[in-house]
């Protein structure tokens, strides 16, 4: 499959500009900006191209029921029950705690629409599970996938979020106006 994904990336003109930290055994992977359904396809492609073993993504449990449920699982989906008395954060932390090797990818926006602030679940997952965060940026203007150095959450949540926003702000999603640039204003004061 890796050969086919590399071929797909080449035909579409996409390239990775740096390597994924494959020495890690576990991490929360933030993939952004998330503005179009194609982001999912690019993410699945570069999971293979960047040799991210044990890479999964979160999806609402409803996606895994019905006729296409097998496909979401086959592509590495991990269902979460958004209505469980055990919140999504605790469900994912439990998955990290019960697994030797695991990378969970998700969108920090939690949607493909423009947001006024990032979701916080990913942050608390990384903090409670004591795993690093790795940011993976999708820049449609250059057709580049960039990977950050891993970092652990600190006691300064505001500084951590500033770091995340600063990484993603220059990147242009499929719909550039739905990216992170406007979120920088909050941190300039």
N, C-alpha and C positions, 0 to 999 in steps of 0.2 A: 504494500500500500504506500510506503514511503516514496517509492519511485513515482507512483501516479500523482501523489500530492505535490512532489517537487515539480513534476511536469505541469500540473495545473497552475502552480505559482508562477512558473516561468512563462507560460502562455498568457496569463493574466497580467504579467509585468510586475509582480510583487517580489520583494526580497526582504530577508532579515538582515538588519545592519549590525547586529551583535548576537552573541550566543546566550542561551538560557543557562542558568547556574545548575547544571545537572548533578552537581555534587550534593545537592540538597536531597533529603528524603521526604520532606513535607513542606508545603507552603500554601498560602492563599495567593492565587494569581488574579490580579485585577486586570481586566481587558477593557480598554476604552480608547476613544469615545465610542459609545454604543449608540448608533443612530439609524441603523438599517439592518434588515434580516441577513444581509450578506456578511455582516460581521461574524455571525455564527459559522458560516462556511469558511471564512478566512481563518478563524480561530481553530477549527478542526484541522484545516490544512497545515497551519504552522505548528500545531501540537505534534504532528508527525515530522515536519521539516526540522524543527528544533529538537527532536528526539526527547520529548517530554513523556517519559514513561509514567504510568500510573496517573495520567492526567484525566480528571473528571470535571464535569460542570454541574452546577445546581439547576434543577428544574422543578416547577411545581408538580406535585404528585399526580395531578390530573392528566398531565402530558403522558404519563407512563401507563395509563389505562387505555383500553380500546385498541383499535387495529394497528396504530402506529407506535404503541408503547415499546415493542421490541426494538424498533429502530432507534429510539432515544437511548435505550439501554446499550445497544450495540455501539452507538457513537460515544459512549462514556458518560451518559447522564446519570446523575444521582438524584433520586426523587426526595423532596422534602414536603412534609405535611404542614402547610401554612396555618392550619387550624388546630394543630395538636396542642394539648396543654403544656407540652414541652416545646418551647419556642424553636424556631429555625436555628438560631445561634446554638442552642444546647444540642440539637440534633446533629449539627455538623461537627461541633466540638467532640461529641461522642464518636463520630466516624473517625476523626483524627486520632483520638485516644485508643481506638480499637484496631488501628491499621498501622503497619510498619512503614509503608511508603504510600503517600497520597498527596496529590496536588488538586486543589479545588479551584476552578476558574469561575469567575462571576463578574458581572458588571457593577461598578460602584454606584452607577446611577439608578440601577434597578429597573430601567425602562429605556426605550429608544427615543423618548421625547426629551426636549430640553428641560433641565431641572434647575431649581434655585439652590439646591444643596445636595450633597451626596448622601446616600444611605449610610447607615453606620453598622449594619449587621456584619459585614466583612471584617470590620475593624475589631469588633468584639469577639468574633470567631478566632482571629489571629491572636488576640490578647489572651483569651481563655485557654486556647489550645497550645499557647506558647510556640507558635510557628511564625516564620517570617512572611512578609508580604513581598511579592515580586510583581512589578507593574509591567504590563505588555501593552504598548501603544500601537494603534492602527492609524497610519497617516495616509489617507486616500490621495492627498495632493502629490505625494511622492511615491505612493504605493510601497511604503516601507513599514516593517514591523520592528519596533525597538523594544528592548528589554532592559529594565532597570537592575541595579544591584539590589539584592535582597536586603530588607531592613525589618527590624523588630519594632513593635509598638513601644512607645515610651510612656512616661507619666504625663507628658505634655501632648495631649490629644490635638490641640489646635495646631501645634507645630507639625505634627504628623500629617494632618489633613492638608496643611499648606504645602508640604513636600509632595503629596500626591497630586494636588491640583497644579502645582508648578510643573510637574513632569508631563501631565496630560494637556495642559493649556495650549501649547504651541501646535498640537496635532490637529489635523483637519479630518473629521469623520466624513462619511458619505454625504451627510448634510452638515456642512461646516458650521452653520449658525447654531447647531445644537451641541457644540462641544463644550469645553471647560473654560475658554478664555474669559467669559463674563464672571466666572466664579473667583478670578484673581482679585477683583475689586474689593471683595470682602476682607482680603488679607493685606491690602496695601496700607491700611491705617495703623 
